[in-house]
Amino acid sequence: MTLTEDLLTGADAAAEFLGLRPRQVYRLVEEGHLPVVRKGRMLFFRKSELERAFTSAA
């Protein structure tokens, strides 16, 4: 998988990928439970890291 295919831009995209609401994604980011890269006000997520975060928590 290339980086372009692995990258999600914004909490809305991450929420859709995870089956959550955007507010839940923001809360998980604030609490340090989701891996995220911040560039200014933008949030970027990698699908592979999100999957790993949820599978390791189970």
HTML snippet that shows the backbone in 3Dmol.js (N, CA, C, O; Angstrom):
<script src="https://3Dmol.org/build/3Dmol-min.js"></script>
<div id="view" style="width:600px;height:400px;position:relative"></div>
<script>
const pdb = `
ATOM      1  N   MET A   1       0.849  -1.175   0.000  1.00  0.00           N
ATOM      2  CA  MET A   1       0.000   0.000   0.000  1.00  0.00           C
ATOM      3  C   MET A   1       0.892   1.234   0.000  1.00  0.00           C
ATOM      4  O   MET A   1       1.827   1.322   0.796  1.00  0.00           O
ATOM      5  N   THR A   2       0.618   2.169  -0.869  1.00  0.00           N
ATOM      6  CA  THR A   2       1.404   3.391  -0.925  1.00  0.00           C
ATOM      7  C   THR A   2       0.926   4.362   0.145  1.00  0.00           C
ATOM      8  O   THR A   2      -0.162   4.203   0.697  1.00  0.00           O
ATOM      9  N   LEU A   3       1.736   5.358   0.432  1.00  0.00           N
ATOM     10  CA  LEU A   3       1.373   6.362   1.424  1.00  0.00           C
ATOM     11  C   LEU A   3       0.087   7.079   1.026  1.00  0.00           C
ATOM     12  O   LEU A   3      -0.749   7.368   1.882  1.00  0.00           O
ATOM     13  N   THR A   4      -0.079   7.363  -0.244  1.00  0.00           N
ATOM     14  CA  THR A   4      -1.284   8.041  -0.714  1.00  0.00           C
ATOM     15  C   THR A   4      -2.528   7.214  -0.424  1.00  0.00           C
ATOM     16  O   THR A   4      -3.560   7.761  -0.035  1.00  0.00           O
ATOM     17  N   GLU A   5      -2.438   5.911  -0.608  1.00  0.00           N
ATOM     18  CA  GLU A   5      -3.569   5.031  -0.328  1.00  0.00           C
ATOM     19  C   GLU A   5      -3.797   4.864   1.172  1.00  0.00           C
ATOM     20  O   GLU A   5      -4.916   4.578   1.598  1.00  0.00           O
ATOM     21  N   ASP A   6      -2.764   5.035   1.963  1.00  0.00           N
ATOM     22  CA  ASP A   6      -2.823   4.817   3.407  1.00  0.00           C
ATOM     23  C   ASP A   6      -3.238   6.068   4.172  1.00  0.00           C
ATOM     24  O   ASP A   6      -3.593   5.968   5.346  1.00  0.00           O
ATOM     25  N   LEU A   7      -3.205   7.231   3.551  1.00  0.00           N
ATOM     26  CA  LEU A   7      -3.402   8.500   4.245  1.00  0.00           C
ATOM     27  C   LEU A   7      -4.859   8.926   4.282  1.00  0.00           C
ATOM     28  O   LEU A   7      -5.559   8.875   3.271  1.00  0.00           O
ATOM     29  N   LEU A   8      -5.307   9.348   5.459  1.00  0.00           N
ATOM     30  CA  LEU A   8      -6.630   9.943   5.639  1.00  0.00           C
ATOM     31  C   LEU A   8      -6.430  11.376   6.100  1.00  0.00           C
ATOM     32  O   LEU A   8      -5.623  11.638   6.991  1.00  0.00           O
ATOM     33  N   THR A   9      -7.157  12.298   5.500  1.00  0.00           N
ATOM     34  CA  THR A   9      -7.038  13.701   5.851  1.00  0.00           C
ATOM     35  C   THR A   9      -8.284  14.147   6.602  1.00  0.00           C
ATOM     36  O   THR A   9      -9.392  14.125   6.065  1.00  0.00           O
ATOM     37  N   GLY A  10      -8.086  14.550   7.844  1.00  0.00           N
ATOM     38  CA  GLY A  10      -9.171  15.096   8.643  1.00  0.00           C
ATOM     39  C   GLY A  10      -9.884  14.073   9.507  1.00  0.00           C
ATOM     40  O   GLY A  10      -9.851  12.870   9.247  1.00  0.00           O
ATOM     41  N   ALA A  11     -10.531  14.591  10.547  1.00  0.00           N
ATOM     42  CA  ALA A  11     -11.253  13.738  11.493  1.00  0.00           C
ATOM     43  C   ALA A  11     -12.467  13.093  10.835  1.00  0.00           C
ATOM     44  O   ALA A  11     -12.837  11.976  11.193  1.00  0.00           O
ATOM     45  N   ASP A  12     -13.090  13.772   9.884  1.00  0.00           N
ATOM     46  CA  ASP A  12     -14.254  13.188   9.212  1.00  0.00           C
ATOM     47  C   ASP A  12     -13.880  11.917   8.469  1.00  0.00           C
ATOM     48  O   ASP A  12     -14.594  10.917   8.541  1.00  0.00           O
ATOM     49  N   ALA A  13     -12.765  11.953   7.758  1.00  0.00           N
ATOM     50  CA  ALA A  13     -12.320  10.773   7.012  1.00  0.00           C
ATOM     51  C   ALA A  13     -11.937   9.642   7.962  1.00  0.00           C
ATOM     52  O   ALA A  13     -12.257   8.481   7.707  1.00  0.00           O
ATOM     53  N   ALA A  14     -11.255   9.975   9.053  1.00  0.00           N
ATOM     54  CA  ALA A  14     -10.881   8.957  10.035  1.00  0.00           C
ATOM     55  C   ALA A  14     -12.124   8.362  10.692  1.00  0.00           C
ATOM     56  O   ALA A  14     -12.193   7.155  10.921  1.00  0.00           O
ATOM     57  N   ALA A  15     -13.101   9.213  10.993  1.00  0.00           N
ATOM     58  CA  ALA A  15     -14.338   8.744  11.619  1.00  0.00           C
ATOM     59  C   ALA A  15     -15.077   7.778  10.694  1.00  0.00           C
ATOM     60  O   ALA A  15     -15.569   6.739  11.134  1.00  0.00           O
ATOM     61  N   GLU A  16     -15.150   8.124   9.432  1.00  0.00           N
ATOM     62  CA  GLU A  16     -15.818   7.245   8.470  1.00  0.00           C
ATOM     63  C   GLU A  16     -15.088   5.901   8.369  1.00  0.00           C
ATOM     64  O   GLU A  16     -15.725   4.848   8.337  1.00  0.00           O
ATOM     65  N   PHE A  17     -13.779   5.941   8.320  1.00  0.00           N
ATOM     66  CA  PHE A  17     -12.975   4.721   8.224  1.00  0.00           C
ATOM     67  C   PHE A  17     -13.164   3.832   9.461  1.00  0.00           C
ATOM     68  O   PHE A  17     -13.219   2.607   9.353  1.00  0.00           O
ATOM     69  N   LEU A  18     -13.261   4.467  10.637  1.00  0.00           N
ATOM     70  CA  LEU A  18     -13.359   3.719  11.885  1.00  0.00           C
ATOM     71  C   LEU A  18     -14.789   3.396  12.300  1.00  0.00           C
ATOM     72  O   LEU A  18     -15.008   2.589  13.203  1.00  0.00           O
ATOM     73  N   GLY A  19     -15.759   4.024  11.646  1.00  0.00           N
ATOM     74  CA  GLY A  19     -17.148   3.810  12.031  1.00  0.00           C
ATOM     75  C   GLY A  19     -17.526   4.574  13.286  1.00  0.00           C
ATOM     76  O   GLY A  19     -18.377   4.135  14.059  1.00  0.00           O
ATOM     77  N   LEU A  20     -16.888   5.720  13.485  1.00  0.00           N
ATOM     78  CA  LEU A  20     -17.151   6.567  14.641  1.00  0.00           C
ATOM     79  C   LEU A  20     -17.689   7.920  14.186  1.00  0.00           C
ATOM     80  O   LEU A  20     -17.766   8.203  12.990  1.00  0.00           O
ATOM     81  N   ARG A  21     -18.055   8.739  15.146  1.00  0.00           N
ATOM     82  CA  ARG A  21     -18.422  10.127  14.840  1.00  0.00           C
ATOM     83  C   ARG A  21     -17.166  10.991  14.937  1.00  0.00           C
ATOM     84  O   ARG A  21     -16.258  10.673  15.706  1.00  0.00           O
ATOM     85  N   PRO A  22     -17.101  12.081  14.167  1.00  0.00           N
ATOM     86  CA  PRO A  22     -15.900  12.936  14.206  1.00  0.00           C
ATOM     87  C   PRO A  22     -15.538  13.396  15.620  1.00  0.00           C
ATOM     88  O   PRO A  22     -14.356  13.458  15.959  1.00  0.00           O
ATOM     89  N   ARG A  23     -16.530  13.718  16.444  1.00  0.00           N
ATOM     90  CA  ARG A  23     -16.242  14.176  17.807  1.00  0.00           C
ATOM     91  C   ARG A  23     -15.518  13.088  18.607  1.00  0.00           C
ATOM     92  O   ARG A  23     -14.650  13.387  19.428  1.00  0.00           O
ATOM     93  N   GLN A  24     -15.880  11.834  18.364  1.00  0.00           N
ATOM     94  CA  GLN A  24     -15.208  10.731  19.049  1.00  0.00           C
ATOM     95  C   GLN A  24     -13.740  10.648  18.628  1.00  0.00           C
ATOM     96  O   GLN A  24     -12.862  10.368  19.444  1.00  0.00           O
ATOM     97  N   VAL A  25     -13.492  10.894  17.347  1.00  0.00           N
ATOM     98  CA  VAL A  25     -12.106  10.886  16.854  1.00  0.00           C
ATOM     99  C   VAL A  25     -11.313  12.004  17.527  1.00  0.00           C
ATOM    100  O   VAL A  25     -10.193  11.779  17.986  1.00  0.00           O
ATOM    101  N   TYR A  26     -11.888  13.214  17.589  1.00  0.00           N
ATOM    102  CA  TYR A  26     -11.195  14.331  18.249  1.00  0.00           C
ATOM    103  C   TYR A  26     -10.880  13.985  19.706  1.00  0.00           C
ATOM    104  O   TYR A  26      -9.785  14.273  20.189  1.00  0.00           O
ATOM    105  N   ARG A  27     -11.827  13.374  20.398  1.00  0.00           N
ATOM    106  CA  ARG A  27     -11.611  13.030  21.802  1.00  0.00           C
ATOM    107  C   ARG A  27     -10.493  11.994  21.935  1.00  0.00           C
ATOM    108  O   ARG A  27      -9.629  12.125  22.802  1.00  0.00           O
ATOM    109  N   LEU A  28     -10.503  10.970  21.088  1.00  0.00           N
ATOM    110  CA  LEU A  28      -9.458   9.948  21.140  1.00  0.00           C
ATOM    111  C   LEU A  28      -8.081  10.542  20.838  1.00  0.00           C
ATOM    112  O   LEU A  28      -7.081  10.132  21.428  1.00  0.00           O
ATOM    113  N   VAL A  29      -8.034  11.503  19.921  1.00  0.00           N
ATOM    114  CA  VAL A  29      -6.770  12.187  19.611  1.00  0.00           C
ATOM    115  C   VAL A  29      -6.311  12.993  20.826  1.00  0.00           C
ATOM    116  O   VAL A  29      -5.145  12.929  21.215  1.00  0.00           O
ATOM    117  N   GLU A  30      -7.238  13.755  21.424  1.00  0.00           N
ATOM    118  CA  GLU A  30      -6.895  14.581  22.585  1.00  0.00           C
ATOM    119  C   GLU A  30      -6.370  13.733  23.741  1.00  0.00           C
ATOM    120  O   GLU A  30      -5.470  14.155  24.467  1.00  0.00           O
ATOM    121  N   GLU A  31      -6.936  12.533  23.909  1.00  0.00           N
ATOM    122  CA  GLU A  31      -6.530  11.656  25.002  1.00  0.00           C
ATOM    123  C   GLU A  31      -5.295  10.823  24.658  1.00  0.00           C
ATOM    124  O   GLU A  31      -4.793  10.075  25.497  1.00  0.00           O
ATOM    125  N   GLY A  32      -4.806  10.955  23.423  1.00  0.00           N
ATOM    126  CA  GLY A  32      -3.590  10.258  23.018  1.00  0.00           C
ATOM    127  C   GLY A  32      -3.798   8.804  22.629  1.00  0.00           C
ATOM    128  O   GLY A  32      -2.843   8.028  22.611  1.00  0.00           O
ATOM    129  N   HIS A  33      -5.042   8.418  22.314  1.00  0.00           N
ATOM    130  CA  HIS A  33      -5.331   7.036  21.963  1.00  0.00           C
ATOM    131  C   HIS A  33      -5.205   6.744  20.465  1.00  0.00           C
ATOM    132  O   HIS A  33      -5.114   5.583  20.066  1.00  0.00           O
ATOM    133  N   LEU A  34      -5.200   7.780  19.646  1.00  0.00           N
ATOM    134  CA  LEU A  34      -5.080   7.584  18.194  1.00  0.00           C
ATOM    135  C   LEU A  34      -3.797   8.217  17.686  1.00  0.00           C
ATOM    136  O   LEU A  34      -3.469   9.343  18.061  1.00  0.00           O
ATOM    137  N   PRO A  35      -3.068   7.503  16.834  1.00  0.00           N
ATOM    138  CA  PRO A  35      -1.863   8.087  16.226  1.00  0.00           C
ATOM    139  C   PRO A  35      -2.270   9.104  15.174  1.00  0.00           C
ATOM    140  O   PRO A  35      -3.080   8.808  14.296  1.00  0.00           O
ATOM    141  N   VAL A  36      -1.712  10.294  15.265  1.00  0.00           N
ATOM    142  CA  VAL A  36      -2.081  11.389  14.371  1.00  0.00           C
ATOM    143  C   VAL A  36      -0.855  12.247  14.086  1.00  0.00           C
ATOM    144  O   VAL A  36       0.064  12.339  14.900  1.00  0.00           O
ATOM    145  N   VAL A  37      -0.863  12.869  12.920  1.00  0.00           N
ATOM    146  CA  VAL A  37       0.143  13.867  12.580  1.00  0.00           C
ATOM    147  C   VAL A  37      -0.604  15.176  12.384  1.00  0.00           C
ATOM    148  O   VAL A  37      -1.568  15.244  11.621  1.00  0.00           O
ATOM    149  N   ARG A  38      -0.152  16.212  13.075  1.00  0.00           N
ATOM    150  CA  ARG A  38      -0.791  17.524  12.951  1.00  0.00           C
ATOM    151  C   ARG A  38       0.090  18.426  12.102  1.00  0.00           C
ATOM    152  O   ARG A  38       1.306  18.499  12.284  1.00  0.00           O
ATOM    153  N   LYS A  39      -0.550  19.101  11.182  1.00  0.00           N
ATOM    154  CA  LYS A  39       0.145  20.120  10.378  1.00  0.00           C
ATOM    155  C   LYS A  39      -0.750  21.343  10.420  1.00  0.00           C
ATOM    156  O   LYS A  39      -1.755  21.418   9.713  1.00  0.00           O
ATOM    157  N   GLY A  40      -0.377  22.297  11.255  1.00  0.00           N
ATOM    158  CA  GLY A  40      -1.265  23.433  11.491  1.00  0.00           C
ATOM    159  C   GLY A  40      -2.517  22.932  12.187  1.00  0.00           C
ATOM    160  O   GLY A  40      -2.442  22.270  13.222  1.00  0.00           O
ATOM    161  N   ARG A  41      -3.667  23.252  11.612  1.00  0.00           N
ATOM    162  CA  ARG A  41      -4.937  22.799  12.182  1.00  0.00           C
ATOM    163  C   ARG A  41      -5.422  21.490  11.566  1.00  0.00           C
ATOM    164  O   ARG A  41      -6.451  20.954  11.976  1.00  0.00           O
ATOM    165  N   MET A  42      -4.696  20.982  10.596  1.00  0.00           N
ATOM    166  CA  MET A  42      -5.111  19.755   9.908  1.00  0.00           C
ATOM    167  C   MET A  42      -4.605  18.522  10.652  1.00  0.00           C
ATOM    168  O   MET A  42      -3.521  18.517  11.236  1.00  0.00           O
ATOM    169  N   LEU A  43      -5.426  17.485  10.607  1.00  0.00           N
ATOM    170  CA  LEU A  43      -5.057  16.195  11.182  1.00  0.00           C
ATOM    171  C   LEU A  43      -4.901  15.187  10.053  1.00  0.00           C
ATOM    172  O   LEU A  43      -5.713  15.148   9.129  1.00  0.00           O
ATOM    173  N   PHE A  44      -3.865  14.382  10.132  1.00  0.00           N
ATOM    174  CA  PHE A  44      -3.619  13.336   9.143  1.00  0.00           C
ATOM    175  C   PHE A  44      -3.462  12.012   9.867  1.00  0.00           C
ATOM    176  O   PHE A  44      -2.778  11.923  10.887  1.00  0.00           O
ATOM    177  N   PHE A  45      -4.096  10.996   9.334  1.00  0.00           N
ATOM    178  CA  PHE A  45      -4.076   9.667   9.926  1.00  0.00           C
ATOM    179  C   PHE A  45      -3.627   8.672   8.875  1.00  0.00           C
ATOM    180  O   PHE A  45      -3.884   8.856   7.686  1.00  0.00           O
ATOM    181  N   ARG A  46      -2.949   7.605   9.320  1.00  0.00           N
ATOM    182  CA  ARG A  46      -2.609   6.496   8.429  1.00  0.00           C
ATOM    183  C   ARG A  46      -3.541   5.344   8.764  1.00  0.00           C
ATOM    184  O   ARG A  46      -3.657   4.940   9.921  1.00  0.00           O
ATOM    185  N   LYS A  47      -4.203   4.819   7.743  1.00  0.00           N
ATOM    186  CA  LYS A  47      -5.134   3.705   7.951  1.00  0.00           C
ATOM    187  C   LYS A  47      -4.455   2.560   8.679  1.00  0.00           C
ATOM    188  O   LYS A  47      -5.027   1.976   9.599  1.00  0.00           O
ATOM    189  N   SER A  48      -3.244   2.241   8.271  1.00  0.00           N
ATOM    190  CA  SER A  48      -2.522   1.107   8.874  1.00  0.00           C
ATOM    191  C   SER A  48      -2.285   1.339  10.367  1.00  0.00           C
ATOM    192  O   SER A  48      -2.384   0.397  11.152  1.00  0.00           O
ATOM    193  N   GLU A  49      -1.980   2.551  10.768  1.00  0.00           N
ATOM    194  CA  GLU A  49      -1.754   2.847  12.187  1.00  0.00           C
ATOM    195  C   GLU A  49      -3.056   2.824  12.970  1.00  0.00           C
ATOM    196  O   GLU A  49      -3.079   2.386  14.120  1.00  0.00           O
ATOM    197  N   LEU A  50      -4.143   3.290  12.360  1.00  0.00           N
ATOM    198  CA  LEU A  50      -5.443   3.250  13.027  1.00  0.00           C
ATOM    199  C   LEU A  50      -5.873   1.808  13.255  1.00  0.00           C
ATOM    200  O   LEU A  50      -6.347   1.461  14.337  1.00  0.00           O
ATOM    201  N   GLU A  51      -5.707   0.964  12.232  1.00  0.00           N
ATOM    202  CA  GLU A  51      -6.049  -0.440  12.374  1.00  0.00           C
ATOM    203  C   GLU A  51      -5.227  -1.088  13.483  1.00  0.00           C
ATOM    204  O   GLU A  51      -5.752  -1.859  14.287  1.00  0.00           O
ATOM    205  N   ARG A  52      -3.961  -0.776  13.520  1.00  0.00           N
ATOM    206  CA  ARG A  52      -3.066  -1.340  14.547  1.00  0.00           C
ATOM    207  C   ARG A  52      -3.476  -0.857  15.939  1.00  0.00           C
ATOM    208  O   ARG A  52      -3.438  -1.631  16.896  1.00  0.00           O
ATOM    209  N   ALA A  53      -3.868   0.414  16.062  1.00  0.00           N
ATOM    210  CA  ALA A  53      -4.284   0.955  17.350  1.00  0.00           C
ATOM    211  C   ALA A  53      -5.528   0.253  17.877  1.00  0.00           C
ATOM    212  O   ALA A  53      -5.646   0.013  19.079  1.00  0.00           O
ATOM    213  N   PHE A  54      -6.451  -0.073  16.988  1.00  0.00           N
ATOM    214  CA  PHE A  54      -7.676  -0.716  17.426  1.00  0.00           C
ATOM    215  C   PHE A  54      -7.491  -2.216  17.648  1.00  0.00           C
ATOM    216  O   PHE A  54      -8.164  -2.794  18.502  1.00  0.00           O
ATOM    217  N   THR A  55      -6.611  -2.847  16.912  1.00  0.00           N
ATOM    218  CA  THR A  55      -6.412  -4.283  17.107  1.00  0.00           C
ATOM    219  C   THR A  55      -5.564  -4.553  18.351  1.00  0.00           C
ATOM    220  O   THR A  55      -5.743  -5.580  19.005  1.00  0.00           O
ATOM    221  N   SER A  56      -4.646  -3.647  18.685  1.00  0.00           N
ATOM    222  CA  SER A  56      -3.831  -3.851  19.875  1.00  0.00           C
ATOM    223  C   SER A  56      -4.617  -3.577  21.148  1.00  0.00           C
ATOM    224  O   SER A  56      -4.279  -4.097  22.212  1.00  0.00           O
ATOM    225  N   ALA A  57      -5.674  -2.759  21.046  1.00  0.00           N
ATOM    226  CA  ALA A  57      -6.493  -2.441  22.226  1.00  0.00           C
ATOM    227  C   ALA A  57      -7.454  -3.568  22.544  1.00  0.00           C
ATOM    228  O   ALA A  57      -7.947  -3.659  23.668  1.00  0.00           O
ATOM    229  N   ALA A  58      -7.730  -4.430  21.575  1.00  0.00           N
ATOM    230  CA  ALA A  58      -8.717  -5.505  21.800  1.00  0.00           C
ATOM    231  C   ALA A  58      -8.134  -6.687  22.528  1.00  0.00           C
ATOM    232  O   ALA A  58      -8.840  -7.662  22.786  1.00  0.00           O
TER     233      ALA A  58
END
`;
const viewer = $3Dmol.createViewer("view");
viewer.addModel(pdb, "pdb");
viewer.setStyle({}, {cartoon: {color: "spectrum"}});
viewer.zoomTo();
viewer.render();
</script>
